[in-house]
Amino acid sequence: MDPVTILVPGAWMGSWAWIPAVESLVRGGIRARTLTLSGLGRPGAPDSANAAGVTLEDHVAQVVNLIDECPTCMVNLVSHSYSAMVTVQAADRRPDRMKRLIHLAGFIPDDGDCLLDLLGLNEAEREAELESIEENQGLWAPPTGPELAGEPGLGTLDLRFLIERFRPHPGRTLTDPARLSRPASEQPTTYVSLDSSIAHPALPDAKDWTFRHMRSGHWPMLTHTKELVALLAEEVGLARV
């Protein structure tokens, strides 16, 4: 059976972020699907009222459950930014099911790390983020239009598209620690850095890691869909689409 590729959205986003890429991958003969992580559905969705109670473990369990839906399938997990925190842990739970992980500007945790540890904030900035989440009833507010205005490659239509669809992110997922039985450096991984992102992580023991770069801002699934789909198709081991 062909492997299945699961594309997991990053912070503030739902499945809508990956749908164009998924549709393109499927047209190219790659089994692909996406999902919306708990608490990030549209207003009125069953879990939207309790988004502040959603944990990092809830997101990990959601991806693990999706992997388990096809017990004979090998899996490629594609993450974006925040969701590397999720896919690294899901892969740790199901190591025998992993074909490859592909992290798009992802935050790669060690055991015990939380996302807030990896954002590169100083103490004052860290406290400001925590205060903002508390003031926002336990939710991590998405970036505003002015904050995104200088993002490389993000045109007016892309900016409007994001602002209209972003949802406040469950705040606990920033402070909950990752739990790993083995280092992420032992997972078969491709790490894709972007022009606007942090550099790829320094992992001297990463024997089965490939490092690539895209000339793109932080949301290439919107601004550089064709190029990103071609890269993903290469990395999952199938023909370029």
C-alpha positions, -999 to 999 in steps of 0.1 A, spaced: 0 0 0 13 35 -9 23 57 20 -1 84 32 11 119 36 -6 139 64 -1 177 64 -6 193 98 -14 231 100 6 254 121 -6 280 147 -39 299 141 -47 278 110 -70 250 100 -71 225 72 -78 254 48 -41 263 48 -31 229 33 -61 222 10 -45 236 -22 -13 216 -16 -33 184 -7 -54 187 -39 -23 192 -60 -5 162 -44 -35 140 -49 -37 150 -86 -1 139 -89 -9 105 -75 2 110 -39 -22 99 -11 -25 130 10 -48 145 36 -50 172 62 -69 181 93 -79 209 116 -63 206 151 -87 209 180 -98 244 190 -89 259 156 -122 252 137 -145 280 125 -166 297 151 -195 274 160 -174 243 155 -180 217 183 -146 224 200 -144 261 194 -161 270 227 -134 251 247 -104 262 227 -86 275 258 -88 240 274 -71 223 245 -36 209 253 -6 200 233 -13 164 242 -48 168 226 -31 178 193 -6 150 195 -33 124 202 -54 138 173 -26 131 148 -18 97 163 -54 87 160 -53 97 123 -22 76 118 -40 47 135 -69 49 111 -48 30 85 -28 5 106 -10 -10 75 0 24 61 34 40 63 31 77 70 48 110 59 41 138 84 44 173 71 44 201 97 45 239 96 61 260 123 42 252 156 29 218 144 64 203 144 59 202 182 29 179 174 44 157 146 77 151 164 57 137 193 33 117 171 62 101 153 78 93 187 46 74 196 44 55 162 81 52 151 74 20 132 49 38 110 70 67 99 84 69 64 95 105 68 89 138 86 90 170 67 92 202 88 85 235 72 102 261 94 93 239 124 102 243 160 119 211 170 116 202 207 138 181 230 120 162 257 106 187 282 107 217 258 76 239 253 70 261 223 76 292 244 112 279 251 119 277 214 106 311 202 139 329 210 122 354 234 139 373 261 124 372 296 104 404 291 90 392 258 82 358 273 63 374 301 44 396 277 33 366 257 20 349 289 2 380 300 -14 384 265 -27 348 266 -41 353 301 -58 386 290 -72 367 260 -89 341 281 -63 314 276 -59 319 238 -28 330 218 -40 358 196 -31 356 159 -9 383 143 -27 414 130 -26 429 96 0 455 104 22 428 120 21 408 88 24 437 64 62 434 61 62 396 57 82 387 26 62 376 -4 28 381 13 6 400 -11 -25 420 -3 -48 391 -12 -28 366 7 -27 389 37 -65 394 36 -70 356 32 -49 349 63 -65 376 85 -100 365 76 -93 328 85 -68 330 114 -83 317 147 -70 323 183 -47 294 191 -51 273 223 -27 290 247 -18 259 267 0 245 236 27 271 241 35 261 277 28 223 277 61 204 275 69 179 248 73 143 259 97 123 238 112 88 244 139 94 218 155 125 204 140 141 173 174 138 157 168 100 154 137 105 132 139 103 94 135 140 86 137 167 60 139 202 75 129 231 52 140 266 62 124 297 48 137 332 42 116 345 71 122 317 95 147 306 121 177 288 107 175 250 108 182 235 142 217 225 151 215 187 154 250 172 152 236 137 158 209 139 130 221 111 108 190 107 88 182 144 83 181 163 50 182 202 50 166 222 23 157 259 18 128 276 1 130 312 -11 97 321 5 81 339 34 65 320 63 34 308 44 47 291 12 16 268 11 -3 300 0 24 321 -18 45 293 -34 21 264 -36 36 249 -68 72 250 -56 63 236 -22 42 208 -37 72 199 -60 95 198 -29 71 176 -9 67 152 -38 104 148 -40 108 143 -3 81 116 -1 99 97 -28 76 101 -57 78 120 -91 77 157 -92 41 170 -97 
